[in-house]
Amino acid sequence: MLVDTYRRRLAAHAVDQYGYVTTRDAELEIPPVELPKLAATGGLSHVAYGLWRFDNQPRTDRDQFMEAVLRVGAGAYLTHDAVLAFHELAQANPRRIRVGTPHRARARVPDFVEVVRQQIDPADLTVYEGVPSTTVARALIDCRDTIMRDRLFDAVTAAKKAGLLRTREVQRVLDAIGHN
């Protein structure tokens, strides 16, 4: 039988967060002071204040999205074109990952993250592949002034086909982005 250790608990939790853990992961009941101690013994790297990553976790194309959300803090989520880029919709390839938050972001974030302070209806929030996010429907509507309409229309079709938009959402999104 394996002994339950801080490292094992953190590693198990990190699997669901692309290898990342934070000092805010309160459900683990691990004192924040233990993270630097675990890092000193190897296998855990400090990324930013309160953010760590297990070195043995394989890298994916989703890591940076999760890192951006975790850097901004509790209650943060992908928003606008970051959601579309996450799903490879509308040919969105933003230079910065937009992360929404209802709170003032206190953490310093790197240049690849743009913090958007906004209040979102909880019905417009979800989780895609472990990453908190606005819904694709909300993201498409939010991008109506920043992404060409033809690309958004194509993205609606692709999102519907991929199961990211419900049938009842399609017309609402098309109306919002200006479909004739």
C-alpha positions in Angstrom: 0.0 0.0 0.0 1.3 3.5 -0.9 1.6 6.0 1.8 -0.4 9.2 1.3 2.1 12.0 1.0 1.9 15.6 0.0 3.8 14.9 -3.2 1.4 12.1 -4.2 -1.7 14.2 -3.4 -0.3 17.1 -5.4 0.8 14.9 -8.3 -2.7 13.3 -8.6 -4.3 16.7 -8.5 -1.8 18.1 -11.1 -2.9 15.5 -13.7 -6.3 17.3 -14.0 -4.5 20.7 -14.4 -2.0 19.9 -17.1 0.7 19.4 -14.4 0.1 22.6 -12.5 -0.7 23.0 -8.8 -1.3 26.2 -6.8 -1.0 27.1 -3.2 -4.8 27.8 -3.4 -5.6 24.1 -4.0 -7.2 24.1 -0.5 -9.0 20.8 -1.0 -5.7 19.0 -0.8 -5.1 20.4 2.7 -1.4 20.9 2.1 0.3 23.8 3.8 1.7 26.3 1.1 5.1 26.2 2.8 5.5 22.6 1.7 5.6 23.4 -2.0 9.1 25.0 -2.0 10.3 22.1 0.1 9.0 19.6 -2.4 10.5 21.6 -5.3 13.9 21.5 -3.5 13.9 17.7 -3.7 13.3 17.8 -7.4 10.5 17.1 -9.9 8.4 20.2 -9.1 9.3 23.6 -10.7 8.2 27.1 -9.5 6.4 28.9 -12.4 5.1 32.0 -10.7 4.0 33.2 -7.3 1.8 30.4 -5.9 2.0 28.4 -9.1 4.1 25.2 -9.6 4.4 22.5 -12.3 5.4 18.9 -12.1 8.3 18.3 -14.5 7.3 14.8 -15.4 3.9 15.8 -16.8 3.9 15.7 -20.6 3.5 19.1 -22.3 0.4 19.6 -24.5 -1.0 22.4 -26.6 -3.4 23.2 -23.8 -0.8 23.9 -21.0 -0.5 27.6 -21.7 -4.2 28.1 -21.5 -4.3 26.4 -18.1 -1.3 28.3 -16.9 -2.8 31.7 -17.9 -6.0 30.9 -16.0 -4.2 29.8 -12.9 -1.9 32.8 -13.0 -4.8 35.2 -12.8 -6.3 33.5 -9.8 -9.5 32.0 -8.3 -12.6 32.5 -10.4 -10.6 33.1 -13.6 -11.6 31.7 -17.0 -10.7 31.9 -20.7 -12.7 34.5 -22.6 -13.1 36.0 -26.1 -10.7 34.8 -28.7 -8.8 32.6 -26.3 -11.8 30.3 -26.1 -12.0 30.1 -29.9 -8.2 29.5 -30.1 -8.6 26.7 -27.5 -11.1 25.0 -29.8 -9.3 25.9 -33.0 -12.3 28.0 -34.3 -12.5 31.1 -36.5 -8.8 30.8 -37.3 -8.2 32.6 -34.0 -4.6 32.8 -33.1 -4.3 35.6 -30.5 -0.9 37.0 -29.4 -2.2 37.1 -25.9 -4.5 34.7 -24.0 -7.5 36.7 -22.7 -8.4 35.6 -19.2 -11.6 37.0 -17.6 -12.1 37.5 -13.9 -14.8 39.1 -11.8 -12.1 40.3 -9.4 -9.2 42.7 -9.5 -6.2 40.6 -10.6 -3.5 41.1 -8.1 -0.9 38.8 -9.6 1.6 40.1 -12.1 1.0 38.3 -15.4 3.4 37.7 -18.3 3.0 39.4 -21.6 1.2 36.3 -23.1 -1.8 36.9 -20.8 -4.3 39.7 -21.0 -6.6 40.1 -18.0 -10.2 41.2 -18.7 -12.1 42.3 -15.7 -15.8 41.4 -16.3 -18.9 40.0 -14.7 -20.3 37.0 -16.5 -23.6 35.3 -16.0 -22.8 31.9 -14.5 -24.8 30.3 -17.3 -22.1 31.5 -19.7 -19.3 29.8 -17.8 -18.2 26.2 -18.3 -15.1 24.0 -18.2 -13.5 22.6 -21.4 -11.0 19.8 -20.9 -10.3 21.0 -17.4 -9.8 24.6 -18.2 -12.4 27.1 -16.9 -13.9 29.1 -19.8 -16.8 31.1 -21.1 -19.0 29.0 -23.4 -18.2 28.9 -27.1 -21.5 30.7 -27.7 -20.5 33.6 -25.4 -17.0 33.7 -26.9 -18.4 33.9 -30.5 -20.7 36.8 -29.5 -17.9 38.6 -27.6 -15.6 38.4 -30.7 -18.2 39.9 -33.1 -16.2 43.2 -33.2 -12.7 41.7 -33.4 -13.0 38.7 -35.8 -14.2 38.9 -39.3 -17.9 37.9 -39.6 -17.3 35.3 -42.3 -14.9 33.5 -39.9 -17.4 33.7 -37.1 -20.1 32.2 -39.3 -17.8 29.4 -40.3 -16.9 28.9 -36.6 -20.6 28.6 -35.7 -20.9 25.8 -38.2 -17.8 24.1 -37.0 -18.8 24.5 -33.3 -22.2 23.0 -34.0 -20.7 20.1 -35.8 -18.2 19.5 -32.9 -20.9 19.6 -30.3 -19.7 22.9 -28.8 -23.0 24.7 -29.6 -26.5 23.5 -28.9 -29.1 23.7 -31.7 -31.0 26.3 -29.7 -27.8 28.5 -29.3 -27.0 28.6 -33.0 -29.7 31.1 -34.0 -29.0 33.3 -31.0 -25.3 33.5 -31.8 -26.0 34.1 -35.6 -28.3 36.9 -34.7 -25.8 38.5 -32.3 -23.0 38.4 -34.8 -25.1 39.9 -37.5 -26.2 37.1 -39.7 -28.7 38.3 -42.3 
